[in-house]
Amino acid sequence: MKLTILGAAQQVTGSMHLLQLDNYNIIVDCGLDYEKETYQNENLYFPFDPAAIDLVILTHAHIDHSGNLPTLVRMGFNGQILCTPPTADLTELLLLDSVNIFLSKQNKRSRSKRTKSGPEPLYLQKHVKDTVERFVTINFNKEFQINNQVSLTFIPIGHLLGAAAVILTVHENGTIKKIAFTGDIGRKNYPLLTNPQPLPPVDYLVCESTYGGRLHSTDSTLEQKLIETITESCIKYPGRLIIPAFSIGRTQALAYALNKIFSNGLLPSVKIFIDSPLAGSATEIYSKYHHLLNDEAMAFYEKNNHSFEFKELSYVNDKRESLSVSNYHEPCIIISSAGMLEGGRIQDHLYYNIQNYYCTILFIGYCAKGTLGNRLLRGDPIVRLRNRDLMVYATIKQTDLLSGHGDHNDLLNTVRHQSSLTLKQVFLVHGETKSIGALANALQSEGYAVSIPQKGQSFEL
């Protein structure tokens, strides 16, 4: 059995791992690597023949784990894609949204005086359709026999609706080997989602490390932080609060938290716009699978008949409505995608408000290097939008209370469920160099054998 780390090696995006068994090749995740300006070129080619891959296993729907699946299919992959039912539904939404982003970038480049044509999209809607047809869904904690040699179990891991750690049991040369891929590990007590479930004992563990060396804030609750920020941005001063949020996951958690705040009368009424058709569709899927949410969220749902609708909240659908939000002059909250500010309607709201002293931009998640969100968070005084350099006068804030990733202690606890005497190797992926190093040092001090793979590095297991 050979493991090759093909993505998210010493960086956060582009998760992809190849597991080669006897005449059987498995890919775990096939995400977009978008940490470079030329990310479409970076994702265009695979270091293997896609037709030679027998199976893909998808941990969850986020685009840095799923976003290059249609390219794989377009280039010859003809097998099944295994995932949980919510992951299948959410991934379809995200992949179709990716097509829209590709086409939008192509159109913008085509109109530029500096080039005659924009970059070719990685894939189109027909390739997404071909990909979705390959999904085979498996429920949590149900062992699925892939073939005579290997079986699969999905373990709930938090982070996102439907997200799972992958446990593979492999029979090889008269022995049984177990390898786990964590995907992205969630955090305890996250809005809507259940806590990550401990993983069973395995021989090898491929573990994410996004928040290695970092701890989440504990000085306030999410509701307290939102109340404080809304009071400063919209009530004490007649301004607007813009929250960049991924349409799937963060937006639903945010809407649920705001619902609890305003339904309980903890703030005066403030108009809230969720400007993302994708978020509306994703919210329907969250409602569809409400039985998979945590106990508090299910109880709230049963009491109120809906977790994501209340009088202050409006969902914005078409472009005309979106433009009218920009012209709304009363204090308001605008939630729009994408969370890292790379494309989406959020850029329209930034364009009109980045130079507004009475605007606050609240980041609620991680922003990868090279993204517009990262440039704002590091304090760039000027950013480029719509081919214009704009001074940043808006107030920039950040909170990690809605981060879907477990922090340093959550990552350690995930590994600690494995005995350092029987776990043969931990492979740390999906993290920046500093984060991976911090987690590696902590694990090694507790007796775990740790590897920090380079992209393309292989290991015989």
C-alpha positions in Angstrom: 0.0 0.0 0.0 1.5 3.3 -1.1 0.3 6.8 0.0 1.2 9.8 -2.1 0.3 13.4 -0.9 -0.7 15.3 -4.1 -2.2 18.4 -2.6 -2.5 20.6 0.5 1.1 19.7 1.3 2.5 22.5 3.6 -0.4 24.7 2.4 -4.1 24.9 3.1 -5.9 24.4 -0.2 -5.9 21.7 -2.9 -6.4 18.6 -0.8 -5.8 15.4 -2.8 -4.2 12.1 -1.7 -3.5 9.0 -3.7 -3.7 5.5 -2.1 -2.4 2.7 -4.3 -3.3 -0.9 -3.5 -2.8 -4.0 -5.6 -4.1 -3.0 -9.0 -6.5 -0.5 -7.4 -6.1 3.3 -7.1 -8.1 5.5 -4.7 -8.1 9.3 -4.6 -9.2 10.9 -1.3 -10.5 14.4 -2.1 -9.8 16.3 -5.3 -9.8 20.0 -4.3 -8.9 23.2 -6.1 -5.5 24.7 -5.2 -6.2 28.4 -5.3 -3.3 29.9 -3.4 -1.7 31.3 -6.5 -2.8 34.0 -8.9 -2.6 31.4 -11.7 -4.6 28.8 -9.9 -6.6 27.7 -12.9 -3.4 26.6 -14.6 -2.2 25.0 -11.4 -5.3 22.7 -11.4 -5.3 21.9 -15.1 -3.1 18.8 -15.0 -2.8 15.8 -12.7 0.4 13.9 -11.9 -1.3 10.7 -12.9 -3.6 9.4 -15.6 -7.2 10.1 -14.4 -8.5 7.1 -16.3 -6.2 4.9 -14.0 -8.1 6.0 -10.9 -10.7 3.4 -9.8 -12.4 5.3 -7.0 -12.7 8.8 -5.4 -13.7 9.3 -1.8 -14.9 12.8 -0.8 -14.6 13.9 2.8 -16.8 17.0 2.5 -18.1 19.6 0.0 -15.8 22.6 0.4 -14.2 23.6 -2.9 -10.6 23.0 -1.7 -11.6 19.4 -1.2 -14.1 18.9 -4.1 -13.5 21.6 -6.6 -11.4 19.8 -9.1 -13.6 16.7 -9.4 -15.1 17.8 -12.7 -11.7 18.3 -14.2 -10.8 14.7 -13.1 -14.0 13.4 -14.8 -13.4 15.6 -17.9 -9.9 14.1 -18.3 -11.0 10.4 -18.1 -12.0 9.3 -14.6 -14.8 6.9 -15.0 -15.4 5.5 -11.5 -17.6 6.2 -8.5 -17.3 9.1 -6.0 -18.3 8.0 -2.5 -19.5 10.6 0.1 -22.3 11.2 2.6 -25.8 12.3 1.3 -25.5 16.0 2.5 -22.0 16.2 0.9 -23.4 15.1 -2.4 -26.1 17.7 -2.4 -23.8 20.5 -1.2 -21.0 19.6 -3.6 -23.3 19.9 -6.6 -24.2 23.5 -5.5 -20.5 24.4 -5.1 -19.4 22.9 -8.3 -22.0 24.7 -10.3 -21.0 27.9 -8.6 -17.4 27.3 -9.6 -18.5 27.2 -13.2 -20.1 30.6 -12.8 -16.9 32.0 -11.2 -14.8 30.6 -14.1 -17.1 32.1 -16.7 -17.2 35.4 -14.9 -13.4 35.6 -14.8 -13.2 34.7 -18.4 -15.6 37.4 -19.4 -13.8 40.0 -17.3 -10.5 39.1 -18.9 -12.0 39.1 -22.4 -13.2 42.7 -21.9 -9.8 43.8 -20.7 -7.6 45.8 -23.1 -4.6 43.8 -22.1 -5.7 40.5 -23.4 -7.9 39.2 -26.2 -9.4 36.3 -24.4 -9.8 35.2 -20.8 -8.6 31.9 -19.3 -10.5 28.8 -20.4 -12.8 27.5 -17.6 -11.5 24.3 -15.9 -14.9 22.8 -16.6 -18.5 23.6 -17.6 -21.9 22.6 -16.3 -22.0 19.4 -18.4 -18.8 18.2 -16.6 -20.5 19.0 -13.3 -23.5 16.9 -14.3 -21.2 14.1 -15.3 -19.5 14.3 -11.9 -22.7 14.4 -9.9 -23.9 11.2 -11.7 -20.9 9.4 -10.2 -21.9 10.1 -6.6 -22.7 7.1 -4.5 -23.9 8.2 -1.0 -23.1 6.3 2.2 -24.5 7.1 5.7 -22.3 7.8 8.7 -20.9 4.8 10.7 -22.0 2.3 8.1 -19.2 0.0 6.8 -19.2 -0.1 3.0 -17.3 -2.9 1.3 -15.5 -1.4 -1.7 -14.1 -4.7 -3.0 -12.5 -7.9 -1.6 -9.5 -5.9 -0.3 -10.8 -2.7 1.2 -13.8 -1.3 3.1 -14.8 2.2 4.1 -16.5 3.9 7.0 -17.5 7.6 7.3 -17.1 9.1 10.8 -18.8 12.4 11.6 -16.1 15.0 12.0 -18.1 18.3 12.4 -16.8 21.3 10.3 -19.6 21.2 7.8 -22.9 19.4 7.3 -22.1 16.0 6.0 -18.3 16.2 6.6 -16.7 12.9 7.4 -13.4 11.4 8.3 -12.6 8.4 6.1 -11.6 5.1 7.7 -10.2 2.6 5.2 -9.6 -1.0 6.3 -7.2 -2.7 3.9 -6.4 -6.5 3.6 -3.0 -6.9 2.2 -0.6 -9.9 2.2 -2.5 -11.6 5.0 -2.5 -8.5 7.2 -5.1 -5.9 8.0 -4.0 -2.2 7.9 -6.2 0.8 8.7 -5.7 4.3 7.5 -7.7 7.4 8.4 -8.1 10.7 6.5 -9.5 13.4 8.8 -10.6 15.8 6.0 -11.2 19.0 8.0 -11.8 18.6 11.7 -14.6 20.6 13.3 -14.7 22.2 16.7 -16.8 21.4 19.7 -20.0 23.3 20.4 -20.2 24.8 16.9 -23.5 26.3 15.9 -25.8 23.7 14.2 -23.2 20.9 13.9 -22.5 17.9 16.1 -19.2 17.5 17.8 -16.5 15.5 16.0 -16.7 11.8 16.8 -13.6 10.1 18.0 -11.9 8.0 15.4 -11.4 4.2 15.9 -7.8 2.9 16.3 -5.9 3.0 13.0 -2.3 2.3 11.8 -1.9 5.5 9.8 -3.5 8.9 10.1 -3.5 11.7 7.5 -4.5 14.7 9.6 -5.3 18.4 8.8 -3.4 21.1 10.7 -5.0 24.4 9.7 -5.0 25.8 13.2 -1.9 24.1 14.5 -0.3 26.3 17.1 -3.4 28.5 17.4 -6.2 28.5 19.9 -9.7 29.9 19.3 -11.0 32.8 21.3 -12.7 32.0 24.6 -13.2 35.5 26.0 -16.8 35.7 24.6 -19.5 33.7 22.9 -20.5 34.1 19.3 -23.7 35.8 20.3 -21.8 38.3 22.5 -19.4 39.1 19.7 -22.2 39.7 17.2 -24.1 41.9 19.6 -21.0 43.9 20.3 -20.1 44.3 16.6 -23.7 45.1 15.5 -24.1 47.7 18.3 -20.9 49.5 17.2 -21.5 49.2 13.5 -25.3 49.7 13.1 -26.9 51.0 16.3 -24.4 53.3 18.0 -23.5 54.8 14.6 -25.7 54.7 11.5 -23.4 52.5 9.5 -23.4 49.1 7.8 -21.8 45.8 8.7 -20.6 43.6 5.8 -19.8 40.0 6.6 -18.0 38.0 3.9 -19.1 34.4 4.5 -19.0 31.2 2.5 -22.5 30.5 1.3 -22.3 27.0 2.6 -21.7 26.4 6.3 -20.7 29.8 7.7 -23.8 31.6 6.4 -26.2 29.1 7.9 -24.4 29.1 11.2 -24.4 33.0 11.2 -28.1 33.1 10.2 -28.9 30.7 13.1 -27.0 32.8 15.6 -28.6 36.0 14.4 -32.0 34.4 14.6 -31.4 33.6 18.3 -30.3 37.2 19.0 -33.2 39.0 17.3 -35.9 36.4 18.2 -34.9 36.9 21.9 -35.0 40.7 21.6 -31.3 41.1 22.5 -30.9 43.9 20.0 -33.2 46.5 18.3 -34.3 45.5 14.9 -31.7 45.8 12.1 -32.3 44.8 8.5 -30.2 41.8 7.4 -29.6 40.9 3.8 -28.1 37.5 2.8 -27.0 38.3 -0.7 -26.2 34.9 -2.2 -28.6 32.7 -4.2 -26.2 29.8 -3.4 -26.7 30.4 0.3 -30.4 30.2 -0.1 -30.1 26.8 -1.9 -27.7 25.6 0.8 -30.0 26.6 3.5 -32.7 24.4 2.0 -30.3 21.5 2.2 -29.5 22.3 5.8 -33.2 22.2 6.5 -33.6 19.0 4.6 -31.0 17.3 6.8 -31.9 19.0 10.1 -32.0 15.6 11.8 -28.2 15.6 11.4 -27.7 18.9 13.3 -26.9 19.1 17.0 -29.5 18.7 19.7 -29.8 22.5 20.4 -30.4 23.2 16.7 -32.9 20.4 16.4 -34.8 21.7 19.4 -34.8 25.3 18.0 -36.1 23.9 14.7 -38.9 22.0 16.3 -40.0 25.1 18.3 -39.8 27.6 15.5 -40.4 25.4 12.4 -37.3 27.0 10.8 -33.8 27.8 11.9 -32.9 30.3 9.2 -35.9 32.6 8.7 -37.0 35.6 10.9 -38.5 39.0 10.3 -35.2 41.0 10.1 -33.8 38.6 7.5 -34.2 38.8 3.7 -32.6 36.5 1.1 -31.5 38.4 -2.0 -31.9 36.4 -5.2 -31.4 38.3 -8.4 -28.8 40.9 -9.4 -31.3 43.7 -9.4 -32.2 43.1 -5.8 -28.5 42.9 -5.0 -27.9 46.4 -6.5 -30.8 47.7 -4.5 -29.1 46.6 -1.3 -26.1 48.8 -2.2 -28.5 51.7 -2.3 -30.2 50.9 1.0 -29.2 53.9 3.2 -30.5 52.7 6.6 -28.2 50.8 9.0 -28.0 47.2 7.9 -26.1 43.9 7.9 -25.0 42.4 4.5 -23.9 38.8 4.5 -22.5 37.8 1.1 -20.1 35.3 -0.5 -17.3 34.5 -0.9 -15.6 34.4 2.5 -12.1 35.1 1.1 -13.5 37.8 -1.2 -12.4 35.9 -4.4 -15.3 36.5 -6.7 -19.0 36.6 -5.8 -21.4 39.5 -5.0 -19.3 40.4 -2.0 -16.9 42.2 -4.3 -19.8 44.5 -5.4 -20.5 45.5 -1.8 -16.8 46.0 -1.1 -16.4 48.2 -4.2 -19.2 50.6 -3.0 -18.2 50.5 0.7 -14.4 50.0 1.1 -14.0 53.7 1.2 -16.9 54.3 3.6 -15.8 55.3 7.1 -19.1 54.1 8.5 -18.7 50.6 7.1 -17.3 47.7 9.1 -16.1 44.5 7.4 -16.1 41.5 9.7 -14.2 38.4 8.6 -15.5 35.2 10.2 -13.1 32.7 8.7 -9.7 31.9 7.4 -8.4 33.7 4.3 -5.7 32.0 2.3 -2.5 33.7 1.2 -3.0 35.5 -2.1 -6.7 36.3 -1.6 -8.2 39.7 -1.3 -9.4 38.9 2.1 -5.9 38.1 3.3 -4.6 41.4 1.9 -7.3 43.3 3.9 -6.6 41.4 7.0 -2.8 42.1 6.8 -3.7 45.8 6.7 -3.0 46.7 3.0 -4.0 50.4 2.8 -5.0 50.1 -0.9 -6.7 47.2 -2.7 -7.5 46.7 -6.3 -11.2 46.2 -7.3 -12.6 46.4 -10.8 -9.3 47.5 -12.1 -9.2 50.4 -9.7 -6.9 51.1 -6.7 -9.1 52.0 -3.7 -8.1 53.3 -0.4 -9.3 51.2 2.6 -11.3 53.5 4.9 -13.7 50.9 6.2 -13.0 49.3 9.6 -11.6 45.8 9.3 -12.4 43.3 12.0 -12.0 39.5 12.5 -13.4 36.8 14.7 -12.6 33.1 14.8 -15.7 32.2 16.7 -17.4 31.0 13.5 -14.3 29.2 12.2 -15.4 25.7 11.3 -11.9 24.3 12.0 -10.9 22.8 15.3 -8.0 24.7 16.9 -4.6 23.3 18.2 -6.2 21.5 21.1 -9.0 20.0 19.0 -6.4 18.7 16.6 -4.3 17.2 19.4 -7.3 15.6 20.9 -8.2 14.0 17.6 -4.8 12.3 17.4 -4.7 11.5 21.2 -7.6 9.1 20.7 -4.9 7.0 18.9 -2.3 5.2 21.0 1.2 6.5 20.3 2.3 2.9 20.7 0.2 1.5 17.9 -0.3 4.5 15.6 2.7 4.0 13.2 2.7 7.4 11.5 0.8 10.8 11.4 1.0 12.7 8.2 0.3 16.4 8.6 -1.3 18.2 5.7 -3.7 21.1 5.0 -1.8 23.7 6.9 0.7 26.5 6.5 4.3 25.6 7.4 4.2 27.4 10.8 0.9 25.7 11.8 2.1 22.2 10.7 5.4 22.7 12.6 3.7 23.7 15.8 1.3 20.7 15.7 4.2 18.3 14.7 6.3 19.5 17.7 3.4 19.0 20.1 2.7 15.5 18.8 6.3 14.4 18.8 6.7 15.5 22.4 3.9 13.1 23.2 5.6 10.2 21.4 3.9 10.2 18.0 5.8 9.5 14.8 5.1 12.5 12.6 5.8 13.2 8.9 5.4 16.5 7.1 5.1 15.5 3.4 6.1 17.6 0.5 3.8 17.8 -2.5 4.2 14.5 -4.5 6.0 12.7 -1.8 5.2 8.9 -1.4 5.2 6.6 1.5 5.1 2.8 1.6 2.7 1.7 4.3 
